[in-house]
Amino acid sequence: MAEAKPLNVLMVGTGEYTTGFVGGGASGSDKKVGVVGLTMFDLRRRGKVGKLGMVGTNGTKFPAIRQHLDTNISKVYNNLDCSFDSYPANDVKDPDSYKTAIDALRPGDAITIFTPDTTHYPIALYAIERGIHVLITKPAVKTLDHHVQLIEAAKKHNVYVYIEHHKRYDPAYSDARFKAQKLGDFNYFYSYMSQPKSQLETFKAWAGIDSDISYYLNSHHVDICDSMVSQQGFLPIKVSASAAKGIATGLGCDPMTEDTITVLVTWQKQGDSSKIATGVYTASWTAPQKAGVHSNQYFHYMAQGGEVRINQAKRGYDVADDTAGQLQWFNPFYMRYAPDEEGNFSGQTGYGYISFEKFVDGCNALNSGKAKLEDLDARGLPTLKNTIATTAILHAGRISIDEDREVKIEVKDGAWKLI
């Protein structure tokens, strides 16, 4: 087999998750230097990726972004190379600049998509149709139809489409998923995830307009639950959701913005209709401003022969800092930002980093002929095929709230449908 050339990667989206740059400066969250850019710069240092690019809609931001990356990454991590090609030009604003940037790639290259949820589908489809591998931040897309269409397009063009469900690589969550398989049939799952109201300042431009808190945060635990129970043959069959409102709108968010969304899902075991399970997934972005932790998260899983409880509200360690005005909890298991003894970035074991490396490794394996798409699906990675239940549940939850009704999920011969 011929060894593939280094994978060129285009980062679509220039916001907090990609660069850590928000509102003209470093983000005040735990992603002040971003995740995508830092990870890709380090993977290039390690020889796993080649040329890097970045595309947004407003080229006038790039000089400040480059300065931000130089100050907060290059000068911190032993002069780590933070160079990248950028689209559009520094004096141009163009909402379709992603097309020009993708057209500059070659088949077998890759993109990462960290943009508003409503843009995931058109950007991903444009890349797939040109033979480009795609990583999409969760949620993959907002509708089941779009998810199915991307599956078909990816298969046709033989490209890898991976959803960045990084919680699958959280050491506690991944170990619990393994342990759960020994506890018998799934019976009950409850999860909660929240972020402080301060995050709404970052999300105000799209919160309640392009997406909601369930797509944004419930997507994590719905995927975790599905990845645990699908191996046992459980599929979602009906969904009902409810929402609380009043806090976000009082902070200046769009009137449609919900504060907290709870999604109730009935699961059934294939081949045995007597085996019914319940999943309850709650997410909120209106936790107290000084909650201390950027993302409170826990779940309770119960099965026929036992249960698993994980509470990561205070994972990692805490810091008392007068300048912050509160006790803060940090999670180095997600992204470890401290340099090593030689001054290099040393966060390769963080599950945020691992998630991207899994995608890059999958692309390289496909390009070199060492793996096929079905091989990656079989490994239980968060591929399009392995995340369709999550999209179905989130979409059904949105319909349930908007239309005030229960939504059924029908799966026949591998085809998914909402009723």
Salt bridges, closest charged atoms under 4 A:
GLU3 OE1 - LYS370 NZ 3.75
ASP30 OD1 - LYS31 NZ 3.50
ASP30 OD1 - HIS294 NE2 3.58
ASP42 OD1 - ARG45 NH2 2.87
ASP70 OD2 - LYS75 NZ 2.42
ASP81 OD2 - ARG44 NH2 3.50
ASP85 OD2 - LYS51 NZ 3.32
ASP103 OD1 - ARG130 NE 3.35
ASP109 OD1 - ARG106 NE 3.35
ASP117 OD1 - HIS120 NE2 3.87
GLU164 OE1 - HIS166 ND1 3.14
ASP170 OD2 - LYS167 NZ 2.59
ASP175 OD2 - LYS179 NZ 3.11
ASP185 OD1 - LYS269 NZ 2.78
ASP185 OD2 - LYS275 NZ 2.59
GLU201 OE2 - LYS204 NZ 3.10
ASP212 OD2 - ARG398 NH1 2.66
ASP223 OD2 - HIS165 ND1 3.89
ASP223 OD1 - ARG168 NH2 2.75
GLU258 OE2 - ARG398 NH2 2.73
ASP272 OD2 - LYS275 NZ 3.86
GLU307 OE1 - HIS300 NE2 2.72
GLU307 OE1 - ARG309 NH2 3.87
GLU357 OE2 - ARG46 NH2 3.03
GLU357 OE2 - LYS48 NZ 2.66
ASP361 OD1 - LYS48 NZ 2.98
ASP402 OD1 - ARG398 NH2 2.76
GLU403 OE1 - ARG405 NE 2.68
